Amino acid sequence: MASSWFDRTLAVTFALVSLVELTTRPDAPDSALAALLVVLVCSTLVIRRRHPVAAVAVTAAALLGASGTDCEGDFLPVTAAPVMFILAYSCGVHAPFRRGLLGVIGLIAATQVSMGFSEFPNVEILFTTLAPWRVGWEVGRRRRLVSALDERTRELEAAQDAFVGLSVRRERARIARELHDIVAHHIAVIVVQAGAGRLAVPGHGTPASERLASIRQSGDQALAEMSRLVDIIHADSGDGPDGADRLRTLVEDAKTAGLVVAVTPPLAQIQLPAEVEDDALRIVQEGLTNAMKHAPGARVRVRIGLTDDWLEVEVRDRCGGPPSALAETGAGLGLDGMRERVESLGGSLDAGPSTEGGWRVHARLPAAARPLASAR
């Protein structure tokens, strides 16, 4: 909008100044047509940005029209000469290369015809037309380059925002899986112990104090696991229990909840690399939690096999009782989250009924290598 008002003001200013010069100059043509042509040439400044080639064509037509009348060839006042310069410059800035160049060449030819051929060629015409067009073309090319770079920057910023949003969603999903693994296991232990304590006959079976101690231990362990997750999120995990201690706690919680758990190899012989420790423990935790829910009192075998390239974790239960009330709880995130975790690490997960009866979860994943997908 500002440029439009500027061009209108420029056109009016040049028209008024040129008319004053035309009427006061001694050798000015005494013709109303000359004044009309001066106004026409100056008015083309209004459309020089939107239609630069058309503005040049109108000016060239006015010059040719003046040469065919009683107006002298130099009828254009000196004060209107900058209009030619501005129009040629506008063709370079705002018009395509070929059309702008053809328009300027037409303006050069019309100017030469209107001035006559007594001093042909008039080199000064090139300085007022072709040179400004070249300058305008370089300025326009620079503007187009800056505009393209700005557009590319906006595209990159949009792509970056989309990537950040996707990373946030994936991180939220990862945290949700971690919280599910932590809370589901320990809440299952607490519910099982509380239910057993409510149904127990006083003086028979496990004392109430031991059941309460087990509930407290599971609660403390859940809080510790959640605190460790928060530390990891804040990249300040600090020193925590090693993998063997965490696995021992999981097995003890499962035994307290009524499962009969056997670990192969024995716990004392298990030493997991740090990079696979958390993955293996999460798989064992989910397997034991499923056994508590769907096969209370079952005999569970946990097998952990580690080679140079692969880690294999198997949790198999059998001879369990009917599913507990906990089996109806949950949103199905357990196995889905565990499968997604394993596959993101480049491994595989099989879960389903075992040929020997019961349920079997078997995971196989790289022991050391970590694909980029694990960053999810």
N, C-alpha and C positions, 0 to 999 in steps of 0.2 A: 504493500500500500504506500509506503514512504517513497519508494522508487517511482511509482506512478505519479505521485504529486510532484516529485522532483523533475520528471521529464516534461510534465505539463508546464511547470514554471519555466523550465529551460526553453521550451518552444515559444512561449509567450514573450519572454525576454528577448530572445534573438529576433523574433518577428517585429517587435516594437523598435528595437535599436536599428534593425535593417531598414525599416520603413522611414525612420527619421533620417538615416543616411541617404536613402534613395530620394527623398524629397529635398534635401539640402545640398546634395552634390551637384556641382555645376554641369557636369557632363552626363548626368543621369538621364535615362530615356524618359521622355514625357508621355508615358503611357500607363493607363490603368492596368493593362495586362501585365506589365512588369511588376507592379505592386502585388497583383494577385499571385503571380508565380513565386515571388519572394515569400509570401505568406504560406503558400503550398509547400515550398521546400522546408521552411522552418517547422511547419506542423508535423512533418514526418518524424520529428524527434519524439512525439507522443507514443509512437508504435515501434520505436527502434529496438526495444527489448523483446517484445512478443513476436514481431514480424520484421526482423531487420532487413531481409532480402526485399520484402515488399516496400519498405521505406526507401531503400536504395533505388528500386525500380521507379517509384513515383518521382524521386529527385531527378533521375536520368531522363524520364519523360518530360519533366518540366524544362530541363536544359535543352532537350531537343526541340521542344515546342517553342522556346524562345528564339532558337536559331532560325526558325522558319517564319518569323514575324518581323515587324519593323523594329523590334528591340535589338539593340546592339549585342554583340557576343559577350561583352563584359558587363551585362546588365546586373549580375549578382553583386551586391555590395560587399565590401571587404569585411564588414562585420558579420556577414552571413557565411563567409568562407569556412569558419570552424565547424559549421554544420556538416560539411563534406567529411571533415576529419572524424567527427563523432559517429557519423553513419558508417564509415568504413571500419572504424574500431568496433562498432556494435556487430557488424557482420562477422568479424573475427571471433568475438566473445560468445555470441548467442546463436550463430547459425552453424550448420554442418560445414565441414571443410570445403567440399566441392561447391555447394550452393552459395556459400559466402564468397568464395573466390570468383565464381562466375558473376555474382552480383557486383563485386568491386570492379571487375574488368568491364562490365557494362557501364558502370559509372565513369570509368576512365575514358571510354570511347565517347560517351555523351558529352563529357566535359571538353574533350578535344574538339568535337564537332562544334560546340557552342562557342569556343574560343577561336575557331578558325585554324587554318593550316599554314598561316604565313610564317610561323616560327616552329613548324613541326620538326621534330617532336618536342613537346613541352615537358621537360623532365620534372618540373616542379609539381605537375599533376601527380606523379608517382609518389612524391614525398607527402602529399596531402591525402592520398588514398591507399596505395599499396602498402606503404610503411605502417600506417596505423592498423590496417587489417592484420599484418603480421604480428604486431604487438598484441592486438586483441586476441588472435588465435593462441598465442602462448599463454596469455592470462586465462583464457577459457579452458585450455588444456590443464593448467594448474588447478583451476577450480574443479574441473571434472575429476581430477586425480584425488583431490582432497575429499570431494563428495563420495567417491568410491571407497576411500579409506575409512571415512566415517561410517558408511553403511556396513563395511566389513567389521568394523569395531563393534557396532551394535549387534551384528549377528553373533560375533564371538562372545559378547557379554550375555546375550540371550542363551547361547549354548552353555556357557559357564553356569548361569543361574539354573538351567535345567539339570546340569550335572550335579550341582550342589544339592538341589532338591531331591534328586534320585539317591545321592549318597546319604542324605538325612533319612529318607524313607528306609533305605536298606539298613542303616545303623539302628533305627528304631526297631525294625523287625529282628535284628540280631539281639538287641537288648531284651526284647519281648521273649525270644526263645531262651535266653539265659535265665531270665526271671522265672519262666515256666519250669525250666529244669530244676532250679533251686527250690522254689516254693512247693511245687507239686510233690517232690520226694519227701521233704521234711513235714509238710502238712499231712501227707499220707501216714507217716509214722506216728504223728501226734494223734490223728483221728483213730488209728488202729489201737494205740495204747489206751486212749481215753475210752473207747468203746469196750475194750477188754476189761478195763478197770470197773466200768459201770456194771458189767454182767458178772464179774467175779464174785464168788461166794466168800464171805469173810473167813479168814483162817485157812483158806485153801489156795494153792497156786502161788503165783508171784505176788509178793507183798505190794501194797499200794504205794509205799514209799519208793520202791524200785521203779514202778511204772511212772510215777511223777518225776523221778530223776531222769528217766529216759525221755519223757516229754520235754523236760527242761533242756536236756542235752540236744535234742533235735531242734528246739527253738534257738538255742545258742549257735548251733551249727548253721542254721538258716541265716541268722543275722550275720555271722562271720562270712558266709558265702556272698551275701548281698553287699557287705562292706567291701569285700575283695573286688566285686564287680564294679562298684563305684570307684574304687581306686584305679582299676584298669581304664575306666572311662576317662578319668582325669589324668591318665598317664603317670600315675604315682602309686604303683601297686605296693611297693615296699616288700618286706620279707614276710612270707606266709608259710603255712605248713606245706611240706613237700608232698609229692604225689602219693607215696606209700602211706603217709598218715591220713591223707584225705580218702584214699581207697579203704583203709582200715575203718575209718569212721562210717563210710557208706555201708560196709559189710556188717558192722556192729549194729547200726540202726536197723538194717533189714532183719538181722537175727532177733533183735528185740521185738520187732513187729510180728514175729512168728515164722519167718522164713528159715529154711535150713540151707545155708550158703556154703559152698565149697569153691575155693579159688585155686586155679591152676595157671602158673606155678604158685607155690605158697607166697603169702604176702611178703615175707622176709626176703624173698629172692627177686621181687619185682622192682626194677629201676627203669623208669621211663624217661626218655629225653624230654627236656623242657618244652620243645616245640610240639610234641604230641601228647603231652601229659593231660592237658585240659580236655582235649578231644576224647581221649580214651575214657576219662573219668565221667564225662557227660554221658557217654554211651552206656557205661555201666550203671550210672545213676538212673537213667531213663528205663533201662531193662529191669532193674530192681523195683522201681516204682510201679511199672506195669504189673509185675508179679504180685506185689502187695495188693493192687486193686483187683486183678482178675483171677488170681490163683493164691489166695491167702493160705499160709501154711505149707506152700509147695517147697520141693527140694530144688534149689537153684544152683546151677554150675556156671561159674564165671571163668572164662578162659581168655588169657591175654598172650598172644604170640608176637614176638618182635624179631624181625630180621633186619638186614642192612637197608632194605628198600621198602618194606611194608610192615604195617602194624595191623594185626587182626584181633578183633574183640568179639567175643561170643558170650551171650547170656541166654541160657536155656533153662526153662522150668518144666516141672512135671509133677504129677501126683498132688496137685493142689485142690483146695476146696472150691465150692461154688463162688462165683464172683461176689465181692462185697458191695455195699452200697456206694463205695467210692468209684466203682466201675462206671456208674452213670454220670459221673462228674467230668468236667474238662470239656474242652472245645476241639479235641483232636489235634492239638498242636504238638503233642509229644513225638510221635513217629514222623510226622511231616517235618517238624523242625529238625529232628535228628537226621533224617534223610537229606534235607537241604544242607545241613552242616557238613555231612560227609561228602556229598557230591561237590560242594563248593571247594573242598580240599583236594579234589581229584580222585576220590575213592568211590566205593559202592556200598549199598546197604540192602540186606535181605531180611525181611521180617514176615513171619507167618507160622502156621502150625508146623510142628516137627513130626517127622515120620515115627519117632519114638513116643509120641504123645506130648501134650503141652505146647509151649510156645517157644520159638527160637528167634533171636535177633543176632545177626552176624554182620559185622562191619569190617571193611577192608579199605585202608587208606594209606597214602604215602607216609613213610616214617620220618622223612626229613624235609622233602621239597614242599613248598607252599605256593600254589598258584596265586595269581593276583586276585582271583575270585574270592579268596578267603578274606579279603579286606571288607567284604560285605558284612 
